[in-house]
Amino acid sequence: LAIASKKKEKRDVLIIMRMLRRAVTTATTLGLLRYSAAFQFKKVPNTILSSTIRKMSNLFDPSSFYGVAQAPETKKFTMQQTMIRVKDPAVSLKFYVETLGFKLIMHRDFPQWGFSVYFVAHGVDNVPTSQDERWTMCMNTPGCIELTWNHGSESTQGRVYNVGNSDTTGVPNGDKVKGGFGHLGITVEDVYESCARFKELGVQFHKSPNGGGMKGLAFIKDPDGYLIEVLPQGPMITKPIDCCGVEVDGGEGYKDNSK
């Protein structure tokens, strides 16, 4: 039995290695497992993938955190916002509201401290007219983006804020910064159709749907250069060619955005 088990395990490893022939690092492998429809991982049992891959590397196992009972004191907590600083509120609001379909649900000006904030969100209808009601709606809406404008930044030449992904903005010696911030993310019904619309609107792409190593998703840039991941709301699918003319087997391979 022990010999048969070892033979089966070796066979499983060979199968997985062939499937992951394009992977160059464990991190790339995990990314492909999560995102790429170009590889049919679903045909391999999850138990084989998880146990064998973890034996092949020293991956952290988060399984003990699934199903952990929520502390009673946190039952009404809400993941309400992520804040990013923007150079020009007029330009940023136009992008988030008109291009990405967010709604402005609240704003506040603080001239005494030299900044203003604008909260945008998806899935909101009938924004109230009173400030108090807008505040209540905003504080109870999950997943808002808080766009913060430091007064006067719109007059600055060039980029103002470092976006954290291999960015030299604001670095005296010009070295690229590997920051902790990675990207925002939205989901859409059809990644390819949405990206075709983005391209028509002049949105800058960091990665088109067929670009890179992870197929069927995209990364676009907002006016300040922050990355926004575009993912499907359903299964991860691919199409032969994307809006940038990249074929599904094309692209430059996986790239770590932080480098």
Steps between C-alpha positions, in 0.01 A plus 500: 500500500781738588671437165174549310437824689845632413454409133165680495653806665783507244248470218296785650810719524589434135148587391509828692849590376388458140198718564717767659767497231486877461528572868840632607430557865257371758333841508439479127356153547252626759398787277432264213305266723278787602456687177599327178237334290769402251594210730221259591593451866146402589565160344749420775350430846556786743634258761781397268582859409500630854690216667759449229573865434539570870748213523692659214537833683464667835165667437299643784188293562201727580246217530469539876349847449205375292186476708641684800213637706475878480550680829159626620644848547575520125165380364400845374843603371516600131797513265394850399782669311841510340656845470726617219636851444424659164657794323189654342151416634324609182706260288478213749126532559437505125694174469344317795146622439474509121750232396468247783138568597553593865262745666609794710315444827666755730765768510647724766720810474750589770647834390645559846723196445543532125329187373170359373367144481264335252342160563399293198333158496328241284157353567345819633175657380321819594776690679338726764514877472566583865852482639394300804324236291795478263730446797284214629480338158873533447597356837279196437606432140769231462788545260511877456802673355593824674669736255701754698603829341767710665418854387741637244635166379312542171743779406806280541682395184519128435413219734444580868452168682699179504262212419716236665565277200856544379453878502769768516261789578614700802821300544805732517747253352261376232492142624183300443291453813358158584208627709242308694204626298419288196171586333128559521265255331165489325300211355310517173269273300744467209864601541567513126198716417563734793863541401401576142287784637784619723732510200248706300486745792878538500570311821862395545565126529767344717394153384234412243284187547732276297820670609736359762480152642153520657241493225147636520568791735636848448669785682418860407628826645304786652606861428762491778643167390341277764440150368145366479451129443209399276361153577192308381194452718466146368738233374844602382481478121732599218442624146730456200599867481452799729440871445873568477551239230669248729426136422414264783833320463687829479618745761833532674430254781435558866638819654513598865347849509707595804829463312 
